[in-house]
Amino acid sequence: MKYSGKFITIEGIDGSGKSTLAQNLVQNLQKHVDSVLLTKEPGGSQLGQQLRNILKTQSDPTCGKAEYLLYAADRAQHYIQIILPALEQGKVVISDRWADSSVAYQGYGRGLDISVIKSINSWTTNNIQPDAVLYVKIDAQTALARIAKRCEELSTSTWTIENEKIDFWNKVIHGYEELYAQRSNVTVIDGSLSQADMLKTSLNGLNFW
């Protein structure tokens, strides 16, 4: 697919520091490029915000397949409404999470069929691929300690990702590592570094400028 913008995705487990990195990256790139858009999954579109609310407030247990399909619906709307138009306008789009999150979380973490997830991901996004992926790597214990320190209120869902135990997070980390082992467009960032050093590593990985 031809478009004049650049598509950058930031991946990593919760508590890795990727969302702060995304904000810092946008602030830096705005000094050098004409237009930068920061978006996220889930919740980048209005539909995505509604789906995110469902996932975080559902009182009945949500099975893994239903959870993934809600994320896939969000991704389809996110792509067609937010990401593609921005890329066609020549913008640099930075997405805090993208399709790789579902492979890692619902595929490796939940144990769903990874080939099915990849197929649906391709279908919902017309097989668009990021120009660059920034993967913030961190161990599960450190990430969970950060989340606890922030004293974030867990959602009321009985089947929400935030309530998962360390074994789940280790599976997700393993998924990311397997997924990115042979990918040439991925820059691995040490999530234990300061945000300034993480930003520096990220910028060094964006070698298409």
matplotlib code that plots the C-alpha trace (Angstrom):
import matplotlib.pyplot as plt

x = [0.0, 1.3, 1.1, 3.4, 3.4, 5.4, 3.8, 5.6, 4.2, 5.4, 5.0, 5.7, 3.9, 2.0, 4.3, 7.2, 7.1, 6.0, 3.2, 5.5, 8.0, 5.3, 4.5, 8.2, 8.8, 6.0, 7.3, 10.8, 9.6, 7.4, 10.6, 11.7, 8.6, 5.5, 2.8, 2.8, -0.2, -0.2, -2.9, -3.4, -5.1, -7.6, -9.4, -7.9, -11.4, -14.7, -15.8, -12.5, -13.2, -16.6, -15.0, -12.2, -14.9, -16.6, -13.4, -12.6, -16.0, -17.6, -18.8, -19.1, -16.0, -15.0, -13.6, -10.3, -11.9, -14.4, -11.7, -9.6, -12.5, -13.3, -9.7, -9.9, -13.0, -11.3, -8.3, -10.4, -12.1, -8.8, -7.1, -9.8, -10.8, -7.6, -4.4, -4.9, -6.2, -3.3, -0.7, -2.3, -2.0, 1.7, 1.7, 4.0, 1.6, 2.8, 0.5, 0.8, 0.1, -0.9, -1.6, 1.5, -0.1, -2.9, -0.4, 1.6, -1.4, -4.2, -2.0, 0.9, -0.7, -4.2, -3.2, -5.4, -4.5, -1.8, -2.3, -5.9, -5.0, -2.5, -5.0, -7.7, -5.2, -4.1, -7.8, -8.8, -5.8, -5.5, -2.1, -0.5, 2.9, 4.6, 7.7, 9.3, 8.4, 9.8, 9.7, 10.2, 11.6, 11.3, 11.0, 7.5, 8.4, 9.7, 6.7, 4.2, 6.1, 5.7, 2.0, 1.6, 3.6, 1.3, -1.5, -3.7, -7.2, -7.9, -10.9, -14.1, -13.8, -13.4, -11.4, -9.2, -5.6, -4.6, -5.5, -3.3, -0.5, 3.2, 3.0, 0.7, 3.1, 6.0, 4.1, 3.4, 7.1, 8.1, 5.6, 7.1, 10.6, 9.6, 7.6, 10.5, 13.4, 13.5, 12.0, 14.3, 12.1, 12.2, 14.3, 14.5, 14.6, 15.7, 12.7, 14.9, 16.7, 15.7, 13.1, 15.8, 18.0, 14.9, 14.1, 17.7, 17.6, 14.3, 15.5, 18.5, 16.2, 14.2, 16.6, 14.3, 14.9]
y = [0.0, 3.4, 6.4, 9.4, 9.2, 7.0, 4.4, 3.7, 1.4, 1.0, -2.3, -3.8, -5.1, -2.9, -1.0, -1.0, 2.7, 2.6, 5.2, 7.8, 7.0, 7.5, 11.0, 11.9, 10.7, 12.8, 15.9, 15.3, 14.5, 17.6, 19.7, 18.0, 16.9, 18.8, 16.7, 13.9, 12.0, 10.0, 7.3, 4.1, 0.7, 0.1, 3.4, 5.4, 5.9, 6.6, 3.0, 1.9, 4.0, 2.2, -1.2, -0.3, 0.6, -2.7, -4.7, -2.8, -2.8, -6.2, -7.9, -11.3, -13.2, -12.5, -15.5, -15.1, -15.3, -12.6, -10.4, -10.7, -10.1, -6.9, -5.8, -6.8, -4.6, -1.7, -2.2, -2.3, 1.0, 2.5, 1.6, 2.9, 6.0, 7.2, 5.6, 5.3, 8.9, 10.3, 8.3, 9.4, 13.0, 12.5, 12.4, 10.5, 8.2, 6.8, 4.1, 3.0, -0.7, -2.3, -5.8, -7.4, -6.8, -9.3, -11.9, -11.5, -11.1, -13.2, -15.6, -16.4, -15.1, -16.5, -19.5, -18.7, -19.9, -17.5, -18.2, -17.2, -14.0, -13.1, -13.8, -11.6, -8.9, -8.8, -8.7, -5.9, -3.7, -4.6, -6.1, -2.7, -3.1, -0.5, 1.2, 0.8, -1.0, 0.1, -2.7, -1.8, -4.8, -5.3, -8.2, -8.9, -8.3, -4.8, -3.9, -5.2, -3.3, -0.1, -0.7, -1.2, 1.9, 4.0, 2.6, 2.3, 1.2, -2.2, -2.3, -4.0, -6.8, -10.4, -11.2, -8.2, -8.2, -6.0, -8.7, -11.4, -13.1, -13.1, -16.3, -14.6, -11.7, -14.0, -15.7, -12.3, -11.4, -14.7, -14.0, -10.6, -12.1, -14.9, -12.5, -10.1, -12.5, -12.3, -8.9, -6.3, -3.3, -3.7, -1.7, -3.2, -0.7, -1.5, -0.5, -0.2, 2.8, 6.4, 7.9, 10.1, 7.1, 5.2, 8.2, 8.3, 4.6, 5.0, 7.9, 6.0, 3.2, 5.4, 5.5, 6.5, 10.2]
z = [0.0, -1.0, 1.3, 2.0, 5.8, 8.3, 10.6, 13.9, 16.6, 20.2, 21.9, 25.3, 28.4, 30.7, 33.0, 30.5, 30.1, 26.4, 26.8, 28.3, 25.6, 23.0, 24.3, 24.5, 21.0, 19.7, 21.4, 19.9, 16.3, 16.3, 16.2, 13.0, 11.0, 9.9, 11.4, 14.0, 15.3, 18.5, 18.8, 20.7, 21.0, 22.3, 22.3, 19.3, 17.8, 19.4, 18.8, 20.3, 23.4, 23.8, 23.3, 25.8, 28.3, 27.8, 28.3, 31.5, 33.1, 32.0, 35.2, 33.7, 32.6, 29.0, 27.2, 25.4, 21.9, 22.7, 24.2, 21.1, 18.7, 20.6, 20.1, 16.4, 16.0, 17.6, 15.3, 12.1, 13.0, 14.2, 10.9, 8.6, 10.5, 12.1, 10.9, 7.1, 6.5, 8.5, 6.6, 3.3, 4.4, 5.0, 8.8, 11.0, 13.0, 16.3, 17.7, 21.4, 20.6, 17.3, 15.9, 17.5, 20.9, 20.1, 19.0, 22.2, 24.6, 23.2, 21.3, 23.6, 26.8, 26.4, 24.3, 21.3, 17.8, 16.7, 13.0, 13.3, 15.1, 12.5, 9.7, 11.3, 12.0, 8.3, 7.2, 9.6, 8.5, 4.8, 5.8, 6.6, 8.2, 10.4, 9.0, 12.4, 15.7, 19.0, 21.5, 25.1, 26.8, 30.6, 33.0, 34.4, 38.1, 37.4, 35.3, 37.9, 40.7, 38.6, 38.2, 41.9, 42.7, 40.5, 42.6, 39.6, 40.3, 38.7, 36.6, 37.8, 35.2, 36.5, 33.3, 32.7, 31.7, 34.6, 37.1, 35.5, 37.4, 36.6, 34.6, 32.1, 31.7, 31.2, 28.4, 26.8, 27.0, 25.4, 22.7, 21.9, 21.8, 19.4, 17.2, 16.9, 16.6, 12.8, 12.2, 10.7, 11.4, 15.2, 17.6, 21.1, 23.9, 27.5, 29.6, 32.7, 31.3, 31.9, 29.6, 28.1, 27.2, 25.9, 23.7, 22.4, 21.5, 19.8, 17.6, 16.6, 15.5, 13.3, 10.4, 7.6, 8.0]

ax = plt.figure().add_subplot(projection="3d")
ax.plot(x, y, z, "-o")
ax.set_aspect("equal")
plt.show()
